[in-house]
């Protein structure tokens, strides 16, 4: 969740806390969702359905604040997939670090019980941060997923889901990266 003009380092979210890595950029803490799973019926897992749900939710949120739509980017989706697989393999839940010499990408993360959540619930956790953003009660760490979604300068998105025995990990990547400290998400 970094602007490539400023740095190739990113803050990491560790156990719900964001830790600064000595650069003036911010990344929201990853979103972990834990809720009762009443009927134990697994949710639909289909790449085309995920893409459609992610695009609709991103663009609905952007339309609500009069920001142009995002387009799907297969390269970002491949990067998201690689990192989602790594998170599932290691059972770690933290933001990735930017590779040296590579333009940084924005990043939103979600983790929840395997099969328990639909795609709309996953991204809904990020979009629901809007209420704290609009009333000014939320800190960046409480609204950063939402602000990356509506960041006017971010025009491309790619998402992927990976799972292990217990959890699923959703990763969305954004280009250009948003959430630059001191900048307004809606400024042009």
C-alpha positions in Angstrom: 0.0 0.0 0.0 2.8 2.4 -1.0 3.2 5.0 -3.6 6.1 3.9 -5.8 7.3 7.6 -6.1 8.3 7.6 -2.4 9.8 4.3 -1.3 10.3 0.6 -1.9 9.6 -0.3 1.7 6.2 -1.0 3.2 4.9 -1.1 6.7 3.9 -4.6 7.9 0.8 -5.5 9.9 1.8 -7.8 12.7 -1.0 -9.4 14.7 -3.3 -6.4 14.0 -0.6 -3.8 14.6 1.1 -1.7 12.0 4.9 -1.3 12.4 6.8 1.5 10.7 9.9 0.3 8.8 11.6 3.8 8.9 9.7 5.3 6.0 6.8 7.7 6.0 4.3 5.4 4.3 1.4 3.6 5.9 -0.2 0.2 5.4 -3.3 -0.8 7.2 -3.1 -3.8 9.4 -4.4 -7.0 7.7 -8.0 -7.9 8.3 -8.7 -11.2 10.1 -12.3 -12.2 10.4 -13.6 -14.6 13.0 -17.3 -15.2 13.2 -19.6 -18.1 14.1 -20.2 -20.5 11.1 -23.8 -21.6 11.7 -24.3 -24.3 9.1 -20.8 -25.5 8.1 -21.7 -25.3 4.4 -18.6 -24.3 2.4 -18.9 -21.2 0.3 -18.6 -21.2 -3.5 -14.9 -21.0 -4.6 -14.7 -20.1 -8.3 -12.1 -17.8 -9.8 -14.6 -16.1 -12.2 -17.1 -15.5 -9.3 -14.3 -14.1 -7.1 -13.2 -11.7 -9.9 -16.8 -10.6 -10.5 -17.5 -10.0 -6.8 -14.2 -8.2 -6.2 -14.7 -5.9 -9.3 -18.3 -5.1 -8.4 -17.4 -4.3 -4.7 -14.4 -2.2 -5.6 -16.2 -0.2 -8.2 -19.4 0.2 -6.1 -17.3 1.7 -3.3 -15.5 4.0 -5.7 -18.7 5.1 -7.4 -20.1 6.0 -4.0 -17.4 8.6 -3.6 -17.3 9.7 -7.3 -14.0 8.0 -8.2 -13.6 6.3 -11.5 -13.7 2.5 -11.8 -10.8 0.1 -11.5 -9.9 -2.5 -14.1 -8.7 -6.0 -13.5 -5.0 -6.6 -14.0 -3.9 -10.3 -14.5 -0.3 -9.4 -13.5 -1.5 -8.0 -10.2 -3.7 -11.1 -9.7 -0.7 -13.3 -10.3 1.4 -11.4 -7.8 -1.6 -11.6 -5.3 -1.8 -15.3 -5.9 1.9 -15.9 -5.3 1.6 -14.0 -2.0 -1.7 -15.7 -0.9 -0.1 -19.1 -1.5 2.9 -18.0 0.6 0.6 -16.9 3.5 -1.3 -20.1 3.4 1.9 -22.2 3.3 3.5 -20.4 6.2 0.2 -19.7 8.1 1.6 -16.1 8.5 -0.6 -13.1 8.3 1.4 -9.9 7.5 1.9 -7.5 4.6 4.5 -8.4 2.1 7.7 -6.5 1.6 8.5 -4.8 -1.7 11.1 -6.4 -3.8 14.1 -4.2 -4.4 14.0 -2.5 -7.8 10.4 -3.4 -8.5 7.6 -0.8 -8.4 5.6 -1.3 -5.2 2.0 -2.4 -5.3 -0.8 -1.5 -2.9 -2.0 -4.5 -0.9 -5.1 -5.5 1.1 -5.1 -8.7 3.1 -8.0 -10.7 4.6 -7.8 -14.0 6.5 -10.7 -16.2 7.8 -11.9 -19.7 8.5 -11.6 -21.9 5.5 -14.8 -22.2 3.6 -16.8 -20.1 6.0 -17.0 -16.7 4.2 -18.3 -15.7 0.8 -16.3 -13.4 -1.4 -18.7 -10.5 -0.6 -18.1 -10.9 3.1 -14.4 -10.9 2.6 -14.3 -7.6 0.7 -17.2 -6.3 2.8 -15.0 -6.3 5.8 -12.7 -3.7 4.0 -15.6 -1.7 2.6 -17.3 -1.5 6.0 -14.4 0.6 7.2 -16.2 3.4 5.3 -18.3 4.2 8.3 -15.3 5.1 10.4 -13.6 7.0 7.5 -16.7 9.2 6.9 -17.4 10.1 10.5 -13.7 10.7 11.2 -13.6 8.4 14.2 -11.3 5.8 12.7 -7.6 5.9 12.6 -5.7 5.0 9.4 -5.2 1.5 10.8 -9.0 1.2 11.0 -9.8 2.6 7.5 -6.7 1.8 5.4 -8.3 -1.1 3.5 -11.2 1.1 2.5 -8.9 4.1 1.5 -6.8 1.8 -0.7 -10.0 0.7 -2.4 -11.2 4.2 -3.1 -7.7 5.7 -3.7 -8.2 7.9 -6.8 -4.8 7.2 -8.2 -5.1 3.4 -8.0 -6.7 2.3 -11.3 -5.9 -1.4 -11.5 -6.6 -4.3 -9.1 -5.9 -8.1 -9.1 -7.0 -10.5 -6.3 -6.4 -14.1 -5.4 -7.4 -16.6 -2.7 -5.3 -19.4 -1.2 -6.1 -21.8 1.6 -4.5 -24.2 4.0 -6.1 -26.7 6.3 -7.7 -24.1 8.6 -7.7 -20.7 6.9 -8.2 -18.8 3.6 -6.1 -15.8 2.6 -7.4 -13.2 0.2 -4.8 -10.8 -1.2 -5.7 -7.9 -3.5 -2.9 -5.9 -5.2 -3.3 -2.3 -6.5 -1.5 -0.2 -9.1 -0.4 2.5 -8.6 -0.2 1.9 -4.9 -2.3 4.2 -2.7 -2.3 5.1 1.0 0.5 7.7 0.9 0.9 9.4 4.3 -0.4 12.9 4.2 -2.3 12.6 1.0 -6.0 12.6 0.5 -7.4 9.4 -1.0 -9.9 11.3 -3.1 -7.5 14.1 -4.3 -6.7 14.1 -8.0 
